[in-house]
Amino acid sequence: MTRVACAGQHGVPRTAKAILANVVSVAGSHQTFFTVFPAGSPLTETSSLNASAGAVVANTVVAKLGDDGKVDI
């Protein structure tokens, strides 16, 4: 899991409650999935992106930010 700071970063207002992001998987060696969810919250059962091995796949995601303005992936 990776925690990503969003609020107050790269033009996102410090008071933001959610983000619109483009999630991309590029030619991974195995089938995979990504889930973008509020930092500090339990992992959700819904994936944000599914990709087959070797595929390039992109998906637009709307994700709520955690109380600290971050998301976990």
N, C-alpha and C positions, 0 to 999 in steps of 0.2 A: 504494500500500500504506500502511496505517496500523498503527502499533504501539500496543497498548493494555496498560497496566499492570493486572494483575489481583490477584496475590498481595499481601496487605496492604492492599487497597483495598476499601471498601464492604462490610465484613464477611467478605471472603475471607481465610482464614488466611494468614499469611506463608509457611507451610510447604506450602501447597497445591501439588499436582502437576498438577491439571486443574481445569477449570471446566465448569459447566452454564450455557449462555447462550441467550437468545432473540435470534435474528438476524432483523431485519425490513427489507424493502425497501418503501418507500411511494411509489407512483405515479411511478416513474422515467420518464424520457423515452425510454429505450432498453431493449431486452432486456439483462439483466445477470446476473451470478452473483457470489457471495461465497464465499471459502474462508477458514476460520478454522484457523490452524495454529500450532505452537510458534514463538515469535519466534526468529529466527536460523537456522531450519531451511529447507531448500529448499521451494519451493512444491509442494504435493501436487497430484496430478491429479484429486482428488475435490472437487467443490464442496459447500459447506455449505448453499447456498440458490440457487435459480434463479428468476428473475422475468421476466415479460413486461413490455413497456412499459405503463405505466398501472396495473399491478396492485399490489395490496397483498398481500404474501406474508410469512409468518412461519415460522420453523423453529427447533426446539430443537436445540442443538449441544452435544456433549461434546467439549471440546478440551484436549489436553495443553498445559501451559504450557512455555515455553522455560526454560532454566536461570536466566534473570533474572526469572521469574515473569510473563512477558508473552506475548501472542499477537500475531500479525500477521494482518491482514484484507486 
